[in-house]
């Protein structure tokens, strides 16, 4: 009951979705497991300050336990969803950096090259979006500044299908350290449907489990774009435009609020 009050309508939606699960077990059992998962995740996200490596590993393991309740069809080598943009938490960037450092030098070089290409392409598209909406941006800088990221990604994801830089030969090179957003995205039906539509929307169960999980995870940190978040870990020379307030051209003017 305490958890229901904490999460409110969002938790009620999660519990209702278990009634629609395609999984063969009794819905009451699934419901109990979802409640237990959210309760454990809430305990792990209690507190303040940065999340250390041990906590990060524990959070990821807990999320894996949560998604396993619904028996996703996803498996190794099925990488169609790896063409979607991903956001991460700062504590995930550290885990990813450690996983990246453990890779062979040639694999690291490949990832850095792809990350650089991804960033340059994003920046090119961002410039176009900015130019098209500059006048509106100057009238309401904060709102438009925040929307550029999504507008840019939507355009080049659907048109160009650029894979996540960490995708190596069809497999995630940092799988054990992959972000929560990747862990919480799953499908129940034929994965070849994802090949036809890489931006395929996840099922109701995945969406609601993701929403409830992020409600808890957001208490400790804010999400940021993957490539921006791991910039230092990868040692990239090019930065994503419009991220943070360190770029005068794309930052908002606080005095205009």
C-alpha positions as CSV (number, residue, x, y, z in Angstrom):
1,X,0.0,0.0,0.0
2,X,2.8,2.4,0.8
3,X,4.3,1.8,-2.6
4,X,0.9,2.5,-4.3
5,X,0.7,5.8,-2.5
6,X,4.3,6.7,-3.4
7,X,3.9,6.0,-7.2
8,X,0.2,6.9,-7.4
9,X,-1.6,6.4,-10.7
10,X,1.6,5.2,-12.4
11,X,1.8,2.2,-10.0
12,X,-1.9,1.4,-10.5
13,X,-1.2,1.3,-14.3
14,X,1.7,-1.1,-13.7
15,X,-0.5,-3.4,-11.6
16,X,-3.3,-3.3,-14.1
17,X,-1.0,-4.2,-17.0
18,X,-0.1,-7.5,-15.3
19,X,-3.7,-8.6,-16.0
20,X,-2.9,-8.3,-19.7
21,X,0.4,-10.0,-19.7
22,X,0.9,-12.6,-22.5
23,X,2.8,-14.8,-20.0
24,X,1.2,-18.1,-19.0
25,X,1.5,-17.8,-15.3
26,X,-1.4,-16.6,-13.1
27,X,-1.8,-12.8,-13.2
28,X,-1.8,-12.6,-9.4
29,X,1.7,-14.1,-9.3
30,X,2.9,-11.6,-11.9
31,X,1.3,-8.7,-10.0
32,X,3.1,-9.8,-6.8
33,X,6.4,-10.0,-8.6
34,X,6.0,-6.5,-10.1
35,X,5.1,-5.0,-6.7
36,X,8.1,-6.7,-5.2
37,X,10.4,-5.5,-7.9
38,X,9.3,-1.9,-7.6
39,X,9.6,-2.1,-3.8
40,X,13.2,-3.3,-4.1
41,X,14.0,-0.7,-6.7
42,X,12.6,2.0,-4.4
43,X,14.8,0.8,-1.6
44,X,17.9,1.0,-3.8
45,X,17.1,4.5,-5.0
46,X,16.5,5.9,-1.5
47,X,19.2,8.3,-0.3
48,X,21.2,11.1,-1.8
49,X,24.6,11.7,-3.4
50,X,26.3,9.9,-6.3
51,X,25.8,6.2,-7.0
52,X,29.0,4.1,-6.7
53,X,29.9,1.2,-8.9
54,X,28.5,-1.4,-6.5
55,X,25.1,0.4,-6.3
56,X,25.1,0.8,-10.1
57,X,25.6,-2.9,-10.7
58,X,22.9,-3.7,-8.1
59,X,20.4,-1.3,-9.8
60,X,21.0,-2.9,-13.2
61,X,20.7,-6.4,-11.8
62,X,17.4,-5.4,-10.2
63,X,16.1,-4.0,-13.4
64,X,17.0,-7.3,-15.2
65,X,15.0,-9.1,-12.6
66,X,12.0,-6.8,-13.2
67,X,11.9,-7.3,-17.0
68,X,12.4,-11.1,-16.6
69,X,8.9,-11.2,-15.0
70,X,7.4,-10.8,-18.4
71,X,9.7,-13.3,-20.3
72,X,10.7,-11.0,-23.2
73,X,11.5,-12.6,-26.6
74,X,14.7,-10.5,-27.0
75,X,18.0,-12.4,-27.2
76,X,21.7,-12.0,-28.1
77,X,22.3,-10.9,-31.6
78,X,18.9,-9.3,-32.0
79,X,20.0,-5.7,-32.4
80,X,17.2,-4.0,-34.5
81,X,16.3,-1.7,-31.5
82,X,20.0,-0.6,-31.3
83,X,19.2,2.1,-33.9
84,X,17.2,4.1,-31.4
85,X,18.6,7.0,-29.3
86,X,19.3,6.2,-25.7
87,X,19.6,8.4,-22.6
88,X,21.6,7.4,-19.6
89,X,22.3,8.4,-16.0
90,X,25.7,9.8,-14.9
91,X,26.3,6.6,-12.8
92,X,25.7,4.5,-15.9
93,X,28.3,6.5,-17.8
94,X,30.9,5.4,-15.3
95,X,29.9,1.7,-15.7
96,X,30.0,2.1,-19.5
97,X,33.4,3.7,-19.3
98,X,34.8,0.8,-17.2
99,X,33.4,-1.7,-19.7
100,X,34.8,0.3,-22.6
101,X,38.2,0.4,-21.0
102,X,38.2,-3.4,-20.7
103,X,37.7,-3.9,-24.5
104,X,40.5,-4.7,-26.9
105,X,42.2,-1.6,-28.3
106,X,41.0,-2.2,-31.8
107,X,37.4,-2.4,-30.6
108,X,37.8,0.8,-28.6
109,X,39.1,2.5,-31.7
110,X,36.1,1.3,-33.7
111,X,33.6,2.5,-31.1
112,X,35.3,5.9,-30.8
113,X,35.2,6.3,-34.6
114,X,31.5,5.4,-34.7
115,X,30.7,7.7,-31.8
116,X,32.6,10.6,-33.6
117,X,30.6,10.0,-36.8
118,X,27.3,9.7,-34.8
119,X,28.0,13.1,-33.1
120,X,29.1,14.9,-36.3
121,X,25.9,13.6,-38.0
122,X,23.8,14.7,-35.1
123,X,25.4,18.1,-35.0
124,X,24.8,18.6,-38.7
125,X,21.1,17.8,-38.3
126,X,20.9,19.9,-35.1
127,X,22.3,22.9,-37.1
128,X,19.5,22.5,-39.7
129,X,16.8,22.3,-37.0
130,X,18.2,25.3,-35.2
131,X,18.3,27.3,-38.5
132,X,14.7,26.4,-39.3
133,X,13.4,27.5,-35.9
134,X,15.8,30.3,-34.9
135,X,13.2,33.0,-34.8
136,X,10.9,30.9,-32.6
137,X,13.9,29.9,-30.5
138,X,14.7,33.6,-29.8
139,X,11.2,34.3,-28.7
140,X,10.9,31.3,-26.2
141,X,14.5,30.1,-25.8
142,X,14.1,27.6,-22.9
143,X,11.2,25.7,-24.5
144,X,12.7,25.5,-27.9
145,X,16.2,24.7,-26.6
146,X,14.8,21.7,-24.8
147,X,12.9,20.4,-27.8
148,X,15.7,20.5,-30.3
149,X,17.3,17.3,-29.1
150,X,14.1,15.3,-29.7
151,X,13.3,17.0,-33.0
152,X,16.8,16.3,-34.3
153,X,16.9,12.6,-33.3
154,X,13.4,11.9,-34.7
155,X,14.6,13.2,-38.1
156,X,17.8,11.3,-38.6
157,X,16.8,8.2,-36.8
158,X,13.9,7.5,-39.1
159,X,15.7,8.6,-42.2
160,X,19.3,7.4,-41.7
161,X,19.2,4.5,-39.2
162,X,22.5,5.1,-37.5
163,X,23.3,2.4,-35.0
164,X,24.5,2.9,-31.4
165,X,28.3,3.3,-31.5
166,X,28.6,0.4,-29.1
167,X,27.0,-2.1,-31.5
168,X,29.9,-4.3,-32.7
169,X,29.2,-6.9,-35.4
170,X,25.5,-7.2,-34.4
171,X,26.2,-7.5,-30.6
172,X,26.4,-5.0,-27.8
173,X,30.0,-4.5,-26.9
174,X,29.1,-3.3,-23.4
175,X,26.2,-5.6,-22.8
176,X,26.8,-6.2,-19.0
177,X,27.0,-2.4,-18.5
178,X,24.2,-1.4,-20.9
179,X,21.9,1.4,-19.7
180,X,18.6,1.0,-17.9
181,X,16.7,2.3,-20.9
182,X,18.1,-0.6,-23.0
183,X,17.3,-3.1,-20.3
184,X,13.7,-1.9,-19.9
185,X,12.9,-2.0,-23.6
186,X,11.6,-5.4,-24.7
187,X,9.2,-7.2,-27.1
188,X,7.0,-10.3,-26.9
189,X,6.4,-11.0,-30.6
190,X,8.5,-11.9,-33.7
191,X,11.8,-9.9,-33.6
192,X,11.8,-9.7,-37.4
193,X,9.0,-7.1,-36.9
194,X,11.6,-4.9,-35.3
195,X,13.8,-5.3,-38.5
196,X,10.9,-3.8,-40.5
197,X,10.5,-1.0,-38.0
198,X,13.6,-0.3,-35.8
199,X,11.6,2.4,-34.0
200,X,8.8,0.0,-33.2
201,X,7.0,1.0,-30.1
202,X,7.4,-1.4,-27.1
203,X,4.4,-3.2,-25.8
204,X,2.2,-1.8,-23.0
205,X,4.0,-3.8,-20.4
206,X,7.4,-2.5,-21.3
207,X,6.2,1.1,-21.5
208,X,4.6,1.0,-18.0
209,X,7.4,-0.9,-16.4
210,X,9.9,1.6,-17.9
211,X,7.8,4.6,-16.6
212,X,7.5,3.2,-13.1
213,X,11.3,2.4,-13.0
214,X,12.3,5.8,-14.2
215,X,10.0,7.5,-11.7
216,X,12.2,5.9,-9.0
217,X,15.6,6.2,-10.8
218,X,15.1,9.9,-11.5
219,X,15.2,10.5,-7.7
220,X,19.0,10.1,-7.8
221,X,20.0,11.7,-11.1
222,X,18.8,13.1,-14.4
223,X,19.0,11.4,-17.7
224,X,21.2,12.8,-20.5
225,X,22.0,11.6,-24.1
226,X,24.2,8.6,-24.3
227,X,27.0,10.1,-26.4
228,X,27.0,13.3,-24.4
229,X,27.1,11.3,-21.1
230,X,30.1,9.1,-22.2
231,X,32.0,11.9,-23.9
232,X,34.8,11.9,-21.4
233,X,34.9,8.2,-20.9
234,X,35.5,7.7,-24.6
235,X,37.8,10.6,-25.0
236,X,35.8,12.1,-27.8
237,X,36.9,15.4,-29.4
238,X,33.5,16.4,-30.8
239,X,30.7,17.3,-28.4
240,X,26.9,17.2,-29.1
241,X,25.5,20.7,-29.8
242,X,22.8,22.1,-27.4
243,X,23.7,19.9,-24.4
244,X,24.4,21.8,-21.3
245,X,24.9,25.6,-21.1
246,X,28.6,25.7,-22.2
247,X,27.9,26.6,-25.8
248,X,26.9,30.3,-26.2
249,X,25.3,29.8,-29.5
250,X,22.8,27.1,-28.4
251,X,22.4,27.9,-24.7
252,X,19.4,29.7,-23.4
253,X,19.4,33.2,-21.9
254,X,18.3,33.0,-18.3
255,X,17.3,36.6,-18.3
256,X,14.5,35.9,-20.9
257,X,12.6,33.7,-18.5
